């Protein structure tokens, strides 16, 4: 798969995950499963969880020059790390956001868990995404 196509897959994965979770939060709010405070908190948490990574990927995607053939990090390893890191991140946030729907906890209890989980995972995911985009620039 070409590097540009790999980038598109990552962008689709991240934007798809973000959009799906955004629709989910709106659905909970519109169905009166969560109140205005939880809704605002969920939107802030979702934005904080996805915003930095989506912004970084878009920046690289829009500003990248044509890749040159040079020795450097293995693009296949970088792609696998970025894909796995992305899937881990989105699955973690989604699993936590689905807990209120399944009746396990309230949204108020879920939001701090998302903050803690994403804070713990951020260095792993940021490293994987950064490694991929740096490797694909070579």
GUDRENLO-162073 format. One record per residue (C-alpha): x, y, z; residue in three letters. Coordinates in Angstrom, 3 decimals. Layout:
east,north,up,rest
X,Y,Z,ALA $
...
END
This chain:
east,north,up,rest
0.000,0.000,0.000,UNK $
1.373,3.414,-0.916,UNK $
2.304,5.796,1.886,UNK $
-0.383,8.300,0.892,UNK $
-2.977,5.505,1.027,UNK $
-1.703,4.428,4.445,UNK $
-2.127,7.991,5.657,UNK $
-5.660,8.037,4.324,UNK $
-6.442,4.818,6.193,UNK $
-5.132,6.302,9.447,UNK $
-7.061,9.530,8.910,UNK $
-10.220,7.567,8.117,UNK $
-9.722,5.385,11.197,UNK $
-9.201,8.363,13.500,UNK $
-11.904,10.586,12.001,UNK $
-14.281,7.630,11.805,UNK $
-13.683,6.798,15.455,UNK $
-14.040,10.432,16.465,UNK $
-17.214,10.952,14.417,UNK $
-18.784,7.705,15.668,UNK $
-18.155,8.599,19.288,UNK $
-19.402,12.141,18.705,UNK $
-22.670,10.786,17.268,UNK $
-22.913,8.417,20.224,UNK $
-22.531,11.262,22.733,UNK $
-25.143,13.331,20.921,UNK $
-27.505,10.338,20.856,UNK $
-27.135,9.849,24.611,UNK $
-27.829,13.528,25.174,UNK $
-30.814,13.708,22.814,UNK $
-32.310,10.575,24.399,UNK $
-31.950,12.191,27.854,UNK $
-29.556,9.497,29.068,UNK $
-27.073,12.197,30.061,UNK $
-27.630,15.763,31.170,UNK $
-26.098,19.016,29.901,UNK $
-23.116,18.864,32.277,UNK $
-22.229,15.318,31.263,UNK $
-22.746,16.195,27.612,UNK $
-20.354,19.143,27.832,UNK $
-17.857,17.072,29.761,UNK $
-18.065,14.221,27.257,UNK $
-17.483,16.585,24.333,UNK $
-14.473,18.150,26.070,UNK $
-13.042,14.760,26.923,UNK $
-13.527,13.466,23.382,UNK $
-11.932,16.574,21.931,UNK $
-8.961,16.299,24.276,UNK $
-8.555,12.611,23.481,UNK $
-8.628,12.955,19.688,UNK $
-7.735,16.566,18.849,UNK $
-3.948,16.511,19.158,UNK $
-3.584,13.372,17.065,UNK $
-6.045,14.402,14.377,UNK $
-4.340,17.787,14.136,UNK $
-0.888,16.246,13.815,UNK $
-2.006,13.782,11.161,UNK $
-3.781,16.444,9.153,UNK $
-0.746,18.698,9.316,UNK $
1.536,15.985,7.965,UNK $
-1.046,14.892,5.404,UNK $
-1.564,18.378,3.993,UNK $
2.031,19.591,4.101,UNK $
4.005,16.482,3.190,UNK $
6.353,16.648,0.244,UNK $
6.665,13.726,-2.138,UNK $
8.492,10.916,-0.349,UNK $
12.079,10.340,-1.392,UNK $
13.803,6.953,-1.340,UNK $
16.312,7.138,1.516,UNK $
17.515,4.808,4.197,UNK $
15.753,5.250,7.488,UNK $
13.042,3.696,9.621,UNK $
11.263,0.719,8.084,UNK $
7.968,2.057,6.654,UNK $
6.187,-1.279,7.215,UNK $
7.119,-1.349,10.891,UNK $
6.109,2.292,11.262,UNK $
2.769,1.584,9.534,UNK $
2.066,-1.403,11.801,UNK $
2.938,0.608,14.929,UNK $
0.721,3.515,13.871,UNK $
-2.184,1.257,12.955,UNK $
-1.968,-0.731,16.205,UNK $
-1.570,2.413,18.306,UNK $
-4.537,4.037,16.589,UNK $
-6.737,0.985,17.057,UNK $
-5.737,0.737,20.742,UNK $
-6.530,4.414,21.339,UNK $
-9.914,4.434,19.612,UNK $
-10.977,1.092,21.122,UNK $
-10.022,2.295,24.623,UNK $
-12.011,5.520,24.354,UNK $
-14.964,3.752,22.713,UNK $
-15.045,0.982,25.328,UNK $
-15.159,3.510,28.132,UNK $
-17.794,5.666,26.439,UNK $
-20.009,2.626,25.864,UNK $
-20.141,1.761,29.572,UNK $
-23.028,4.148,30.375,UNK $
-25.089,2.698,27.526,UNK $
-24.516,-0.807,28.876,UNK $
-25.596,0.352,32.334,UNK $
-22.275,-0.292,34.042,UNK $
-21.515,3.270,35.182,UNK $
-22.762,6.814,34.700,UNK $
-21.237,9.241,32.220,UNK $
-19.959,11.259,35.186,UNK $
-17.939,8.236,36.313,UNK $
-16.755,7.448,32.797,UNK $
-15.209,10.811,31.898,UNK $
-12.416,10.763,34.517,UNK $
-11.607,7.214,33.445,UNK $
-11.197,8.358,29.860,UNK $
-8.890,11.162,30.986,UNK $
-6.789,8.715,33.022,UNK $
-6.679,6.112,30.273,UNK $
-5.772,8.539,27.505,UNK $
-3.131,10.170,29.693,UNK $
-1.605,6.740,30.235,UNK $
-1.769,5.747,26.554,UNK $
-0.841,9.098,25.008,UNK $
2.927,8.586,25.009,UNK $
2.533,5.182,23.337,UNK $
0.159,6.422,20.672,UNK $
2.018,9.685,20.089,UNK $
5.246,7.750,19.625,UNK $
3.654,5.329,17.159,UNK $
1.988,8.092,15.138,UNK $
5.114,10.261,15.184,UNK $
7.299,7.323,14.164,UNK $
5.005,6.522,11.253,UNK $
4.763,10.062,9.899,UNK $
8.509,10.635,10.338,UNK $
9.304,7.330,8.614,UNK $
6.898,8.021,5.766,UNK $
8.585,11.393,5.120,UNK $
11.845,9.676,4.148,UNK $
END
